Structure formats: C-alpha cells, structure tokens
Amino acid sequence: MAVITAGAGATDRSSAQTVSGITKLERTTGCSAAGTINTFEVFIFSAGINVSNGYLGMFYLSSGDVYACVSNGDIYKQAGGIGNFVGLSQTKRLWYGMAVAPNRDVYACVYGGDIYKQTGGTGDFVELSQTTRTWRGMAAAPNGDVYASVYNGDIYKQSGGTGDFVALGQTSRNWYGMAAAPNGDVYACETNGDIYKQTGGTGDFVALGQTSRAWWGMAASPNDVYACVFGGDIYKQTGGIGDFVGLSQTTRKWRAMAAAPNGDVYACVSVGDIYKQTGGIGDFEALGQTSRPWVGLAAAPNGSDYTCRDSENVGTIVKGSKQTFTGLNCDAQANDLVGLYSAAGGGIEADENSNQGWSYPGNGFTATRTYISASGPFSLYASGSSPSNKMPIHLFFGGPR
C-alpha cells in the first residue's frame, strides 16, 4: 500500500506541511501559472481503498540549502533557502571557496590548506588530503566535476566528484571565484584581470575580454552568470552571452556569490551582511545576518521533499469513480503539483509489481473524459481562476509500504 501522509497536526489551509518520501512520476507536469484553484477531480481505481480525512492541495519542491563560510571561522547553512544562516560547528579554518555537487556533496577549500567535503549535505566537513595550496574559488559542474582555483597558480578538477584534484595546466593567474553554468560552461575570474570561460567543461579557460576589475566571486543561475567586484558593483552576463553589465548595486566589499535552482542569487560582503536577489530580479536585499568576514557561498540543488503550499480538507474520497470537489480555495504558483494526502494516515492501494492505476490522458479534460490504464495509483486534475484552462495531469506516488 502506497501511503501519502502529511506531518502531524496538518490542518486546513494551515502552515506548509512537508511530505516526506514522495516520488514524482515521470509523467507529471507542473502548474502553468499562478492562481487560485477551486476544483479538484480525483479518481482512485477500484482495487484501492477509500481515503478518509483527505486533503487536496498544491505542492512544490523544497529548495536546496545555501551555505556560507567565514574566513578563520565556521561554516553556516540556510536550510531550504529560508531563514537565518546557522553555524555548523566546524573547526575554525581559513575557509574560502565553496561548491555543492549535483549529488549534494558540499565542498569547502582552505586558503593555504586542504579541501574538505561534507558528504550528501550531512555531517562534518572531512579533509580530502589534497596538496596544500592557496585555494580560492570552487565550482561544481552539472556532470559532477568539481573545480578549485589557486591564487597565483592553476585550476584543478576532481573528475566526477571522485579522486584527487588534478591540475588543468592553465596559465598561472590570480584566480579567485568560479562558477559552473547549467549548460556545462565553467567560469573563473582573475582579480584585477579578466573573466575566463571553459566552454562545455572541456579545453582551456579563454579570456572573455571584460574590463579589468577586482573580480572576486561568481555564480551561475539557471539563466544568467554573475560576477561581483570587491569594492564595486555586481555584474551580470545575460543568458551566458556577451559582456558582464553592471547592475548598479550599492558599492560594497562583495566577496562571493551563489545561485539557487529557483533563481535566487546570493552575494556576501566582507565583514558585513549576506544579500539576495529574489528570482534573479531587482536589487540585492540584505538578509539581516550577523556581520562576519563572509568569504564563500554555495547553493545546493533542490530538495527531495515536496511541501504543501495550500490545501483543503475534502473528507472522504471514495474509490472506484471520479470524485469532484468544488468551491475550494487553494493558492498555486507556477510549476506547483497537485497532491493528495490523508491526515488519518490512510493510503491508496496499488499493485506492487505493475503500479497499475488510472489517469486521464493528455493535457487536460477531454470531451469523453475516458479513464485509461496508466502508471500510478490514482489521478488528479485541478482547475481555477488562473490559468483559465484545466491544468495538466499531476500525480503523486510514494511513501512507505
């Protein structure tokens, strides 16, 4: 029996509930626009069971953690990209650059020391026994390669996140920050020099012909590439093409940057605050963090749990026929998924071998509304004031058996 449950104490339209252990089926698609959902249609196939005390609502994938390190201090984490950065009680070191790999391994390098790794985003940072160097910047590429730059030295790569960091034979420069874009391009900046790019993660780092500035930190969002200047502005290369253009931010001692998968971009200030540009739009706003000698930032991939944005209690959901619930009021944002859970801890039966279930085909309601056999124990549709059309099919399936 596949069971989907919310956290204890879940109530109608209450604070968000994290739903652990849910796996999104490959056929799912997200909400196409923000709006209010007022109608849900549910079908539990006849071999299932009735759901008591059922909730229907909109769910979103939790954001990844954001990390910040302090020179001659600790490493801090902002859990899920929300709230304050909290110390992880790591040994005081001259931490400098940070990066998070696709598998959520978190790296931090020490200037004049080693490179450290927190496996899977949990536990302590453990030394990797690399040669002592003046490590400065780090980046993790989508293919799992991890990069580290050396001030007045070379750029090094750990292929696939395993083994030693190996020199790439780049010209010795005053390398500082690094960033890896979703398309595999890897960037490295030279303070009082240029910005360089390794196209697709192969070959040499080639100068982009940018104005010589005190480039310090870099970040690559899902769309754009950023670079900050110590004692200057923050610059953006739109779409990874062309020059880096100033964003007219307040002159600060910007030191490092990071970009989250949701488009939020972070920048820290030496002996100052941490700032965020929400969704890659507008100014960088202070997050009100304690003034520290912040020097490195990194953002993890999205989490693996779904969080309920808003839900409505619909009582019993009867198996074997389409159930329509109207007059509801659920907030939704673009890319949200429709979800169902039972506050009573009930479940949806499914054949363990075939996961045989029922769903609507296509991107919305059809004239015939014929149910067909499909992977998954139940089907869900939702509609509301925006978008005006029925949203595509969404499925949640998972949990302990």
C-alpha positions in Angstrom: 0.0 0.0 0.0 1.5 3.3 -1.0 0.8 5.8 1.8 1.0 9.5 1.5 0.8 11.4 4.7 1.3 14.9 5.9 3.1 15.9 9.1 1.3 15.5 12.4 -1.2 18.2 13.1 -2.0 19.1 9.5 -5.0 21.4 9.3 -7.0 23.0 6.5 -5.0 26.0 4.9 -2.5 25.9 7.8 1.2 26.4 7.6 3.0 24.4 5.0 3.5 20.7 5.7 6.5 18.8 4.4 5.5 15.5 2.8 8.5 13.1 3.0 9.2 10.1 0.9 7.2 11.2 -2.1 8.5 10.4 -5.6 7.2 12.4 -8.6 6.3 10.2 -11.5 8.0 11.0 -14.8 4.7 11.9 -16.4 3.9 14.7 -14.1 3.8 18.3 -15.2 3.6 21.5 -13.2 1.0 24.2 -12.9 1.4 26.6 -15.9 0.7 29.8 -14.0 -0.1 31.3 -10.6 -3.7 31.4 -9.5 -6.4 30.1 -7.2 -7.5 26.5 -7.5 -11.2 25.9 -6.7 -11.9 22.5 -8.4 -10.2 19.1 -8.0 -11.1 15.9 -9.7 -9.8 12.6 -8.2 -10.0 9.0 -9.3 -8.9 6.1 -7.1 -9.1 2.9 -9.1 -11.4 0.2 -7.8 -8.8 -2.0 -6.4 -7.8 0.8 -4.0 -9.4 1.9 -0.7 -11.4 4.9 0.3 -9.4 7.7 1.7 -10.7 9.2 5.0 -10.0 12.7 6.1 -8.4 13.5 2.8 -6.7 16.7 1.8 -6.2 18.1 -1.7 -3.7 20.8 -2.3 -0.8 22.3 -4.2 2.7 21.1 -3.6 6.1 22.5 -4.5 9.6 21.0 -4.5 11.6 22.2 -1.5 14.5 24.5 -2.2 18.1 23.4 -1.5 20.2 24.6 1.3 22.5 27.6 0.9 26.0 27.6 2.6 28.3 30.4 3.6 31.7 30.2 5.1 33.7 32.6 7.2 37.4 33.2 7.0 39.0 32.0 10.2 35.6 31.0 11.4 32.8 28.5 10.9 30.6 27.2 8.0 26.9 28.3 8.1 23.8 26.9 6.4 20.5 28.4 5.5 18.2 25.4 5.5 16.0 25.2 2.4 16.9 28.7 1.4 14.8 30.1 4.2 15.6 32.0 7.4 19.0 32.7 9.0 22.4 31.1 8.3 23.1 28.8 11.3 26.6 27.7 12.3 27.5 24.1 11.7 30.2 24.0 14.4 33.1 23.2 12.1 36.7 23.7 13.1 37.9 27.2 12.6 39.9 27.4 9.4 40.8 29.9 6.7 37.8 28.8 4.7 37.5 30.4 1.3 35.6 28.9 -1.7 32.6 26.6 -1.6 30.6 24.5 -4.1 27.8 21.9 -4.0 27.8 19.0 -6.4 24.7 17.6 -8.1 24.7 14.7 -5.5 24.6 17.3 -2.7 28.2 16.8 -1.6 29.3 20.1 -0.2 32.9 21.3 -0.7 34.9 24.0 1.1 38.5 24.9 0.5 41.0 26.4 2.9 43.5 29.1 1.8 46.9 27.6 2.4 45.4 24.3 3.4 43.3 21.4 2.2 39.9 20.8 0.5 37.1 19.5 2.7 33.8 17.7 1.8 30.5 17.2 3.6 29.1 14.0 2.1 25.5 14.4 0.9 25.0 17.6 2.9 25.1 15.9 6.3 27.7 15.6 9.0 31.1 17.3 9.3 33.4 18.5 6.6 36.2 16.0 6.2 39.6 16.7 4.7 40.3 15.1 1.3 44.1 15.1 1.8 44.9 17.4 -1.2 48.2 19.2 -1.5 48.4 22.3 0.5 47.8 25.3 -1.9 46.4 28.8 -1.8 42.9 27.5 -2.8 40.5 30.3 -3.5 37.4 29.5 -5.6 35.3 26.4 -6.3 32.5 25.3 -8.6 30.6 22.1 -9.3 29.5 21.3 -12.9 26.3 19.5 -13.8 28.2 16.4 -14.8 29.6 16.1 -11.3 33.1 17.5 -12.0 34.3 19.8 -9.2 36.8 22.6 -9.8 39.1 24.5 -7.5 41.2 27.6 -8.3 44.5 28.6 -6.8 45.6 32.1 -6.3 48.7 32.7 -8.3 48.5 29.2 -9.6 46.5 26.7 -11.7 42.9 25.5 -11.9 42.3 21.9 -10.7 39.5 19.4 -11.3 38.1 16.4 -9.5 36.5 14.3 -12.2 33.1 13.1 -11.4 33.5 14.1 -7.8 36.0 11.3 -7.0 39.7 11.1 -6.5 42.2 13.9 -6.4 42.0 17.4 -7.8 44.2 17.4 -10.9 45.9 20.4 -12.5 44.4 21.5 -15.8 47.5 23.2 -17.0 46.1 26.7 -17.1 48.2 29.9 -17.1 49.2 30.9 -13.6 46.9 33.8 -12.6 45.4 35.5 -9.5 42.4 33.2 -9.8 39.5 34.0 -7.5 35.9 33.0 -7.9 34.5 30.2 -10.1 31.0 29.2 -11.3 29.5 26.4 -13.4 26.5 27.1 -15.7 23.7 24.6 -16.4 25.0 24.1 -19.9 28.4 22.9 -18.6 30.3 26.1 -19.2 32.7 26.8 -16.4 33.8 30.3 -15.5 36.8 31.6 -13.5 37.7 35.2 -12.7 41.0 36.9 -12.1 41.1 39.7 -9.6 42.4 42.8 -11.4 42.1 41.0 -14.6 39.6 39.3 -16.9 36.9 36.7 -16.7 37.6 33.3 -18.4 35.4 30.5 -19.7 35.9 26.8 -20.3 33.2 26.0 -22.9 31.2 22.9 -22.1 33.7 21.9 -19.4 36.4 21.0 -21.9 39.6 22.6 -23.0 41.3 25.8 -21.8 39.8 28.7 -19.9 39.6 31.5 -22.5 39.5 35.2 -21.7 36.2 36.9 -22.4 37.6 40.4 -22.8 36.0 42.0 -19.8 37.2 45.2 -18.2 39.9 44.6 -15.6 38.3 44.9 -12.2 38.8 43.5 -8.7 36.6 40.5 -9.7 36.1 38.3 -6.6 33.1 36.0 -6.7 31.0 34.4 -9.4 27.7 32.5 -9.7 25.6 30.9 -12.5 21.9 30.9 -12.1 19.5 28.8 -14.3 19.6 31.7 -16.9 22.5 34.2 -16.2 26.0 34.4 -15.0 27.1 36.9 -12.3 30.4 38.3 -11.1 31.0 40.7 -8.2 33.7 43.2 -7.6 35.3 43.8 -4.3 34.7 47.5 -3.5 32.4 47.8 -6.5 29.3 46.6 -8.3 27.7 43.3 -9.2 27.7 42.4 -12.9 25.6 40.1 -15.0 26.1 38.3 -18.3 22.5 37.8 -19.5 21.8 34.3 -20.9 25.5 33.5 -20.7 26.2 35.6 -23.8 28.0 38.9 -24.2 29.6 41.2 -21.7 29.1 41.4 -18.0 26.9 44.5 -17.3 26.8 46.4 -14.0 23.5 46.1 -12.1 24.0 49.4 -10.3 24.1 47.9 -6.8 25.5 49.8 -3.8 29.3 49.8 -3.7 30.3 47.2 -1.2 33.1 44.8 -0.4 31.4 42.0 -2.3 33.3 38.7 -1.9 31.4 35.7 -3.0 28.2 34.7 -4.9 25.9 31.7 -5.3 22.8 31.0 -7.3 20.0 28.6 -6.2 18.0 26.5 -8.6 14.9 28.7 -8.1 16.8 31.7 -9.5 17.6 33.4 -6.2 21.1 34.9 -6.3 23.2 35.5 -3.2 26.1 37.7 -2.5 28.1 38.2 0.7 30.0 41.2 1.9 33.3 41.1 3.8 32.6 42.0 7.4 29.0 42.7 6.5 25.7 41.0 5.6 24.5 38.5 3.1 22.3 39.8 0.3 19.8 38.1 -2.0 18.3 39.0 -5.4 15.0 37.1 -5.4 14.3 35.2 -8.5 17.2 36.9 -10.3 15.2 40.1 -10.5 15.7 43.5 -8.9 18.2 44.7 -6.3 20.2 42.6 -3.8 18.5 43.0 -0.4 20.1 42.5 2.9 19.1 39.3 4.8 20.0 40.7 8.2 22.7 38.2 9.0 25.3 38.9 11.7 28.3 40.8 10.4 31.1 38.4 9.8 34.1 38.1 7.4 31.9 36.1 4.9 34.1 34.8 2.1 32.4 31.9 0.4 28.9 30.9 -0.8 27.3 27.9 -2.4 23.8 26.7 -3.1 22.6 23.1 -3.2 20.2 21.5 -5.8 16.5 21.4 -4.9 15.5 19.2 -2.1 13.8 15.8 -2.5 10.7 16.6 -0.4 7.5 18.3 -1.5 6.0 21.0 0.7 2.3 21.8 0.7 1.7 25.4 -0.3 -2.0 25.3 0.4 -4.6 22.6 0.9 -8.3 21.9 1.6 -9.9 19.2 3.7 -12.4 17.3 1.5 -13.2 14.5 3.9 -13.7 11.0 2.4 -12.6 10.3 -1.1 -14.4 7.3 -2.4 -12.7 4.8 -4.7 -13.9 3.4 -8.0 -15.4 6.5 -9.5 -14.5 10.1 -10.4 -14.9 12.4 -7.4 -15.3 16.1 -8.0 -14.7 18.7 -5.2 -15.7 22.3 -5.9 -15.8 25.6 -4.1 -12.3 25.2 -2.7 -9.7 27.9 -2.4 -6.0 26.8 -2.8 -3.2 29.1 -3.7 -1.0 27.9 -6.5 2.2 29.1 -8.2 3.8 28.2 -11.5 5.3 24.6 -11.5 3.3 23.5 -8.4 2.0 20.0 -8.5 -1.4 18.8 -7.4 -1.2 16.4 -4.4 -3.4 14.3 -2.2 -2.7 13.1 1.3 -4.7 11.5 4.2 -4.4 13.2 7.6 -5.8 9.9 9.0 -2.8 8.0 7.7 -4.9 6.1 5.1 -3.4 5.0 1.8 -4.0 4.2 -1.8 -3.7 0.6 -2.8 -1.6 -0.3 -5.9 -0.2 -3.5 -7.4 3.4 -3.5 -6.2 4.6 -5.2 -9.4 2.9 -3.1 -12.0 1.7 0.0 -10.1 -1.5 -0.3 -12.2 -3.7 2.7 -11.8 -5.9 5.1 -13.7 -5.5 8.6 -15.2 -6.7 11.0 -17.8 -4.5 11.1 -20.9 -3.2 14.4 -22.4 -3.0 17.9 -21.1 -6.5 18.4 -19.7 -10.1 17.3 -19.8 -11.4 15.8 -23.0 -15.0 15.6 -24.3 -15.2 11.9 -23.5 -13.1 12.1 -20.3 -12.3 8.4 -20.7 -10.1 6.9 -18.0 -7.3 4.7 -19.3 -4.9 2.4 -17.5 -1.7 4.2 -16.6 1.2 4.0 -14.2 0.2 5.3 -10.7 -2.4 4.5 -8.1 -4.7 7.5 -8.8 -5.2 10.5 -10.9 -5.7 14.2 -10.1 -6.8 17.2 -12.0 -7.3 20.8 -10.9 -8.7 24.0 -12.3 -9.1 27.5 -11.1 -9.4 31.2 -11.8 -5.9 31.3 -13.3 -5.0 29.7 -15.6 -8.4 29.6 -17.2 -7.9 26.2 -18.7 -7.8 22.9 -16.9 -4.2 22.2 -15.8 -2.3 19.1 -17.0 -2.4 15.8 -15.1 -0.4 15.6 -11.9 0.4 12.6 -9.9 2.0 12.0 -6.5 3.0 8.4 -5.6 5.3 7.1 -2.9 5.8 6.6 0.8 6.4 3.5 3.0 4.7 0.2 2.1 
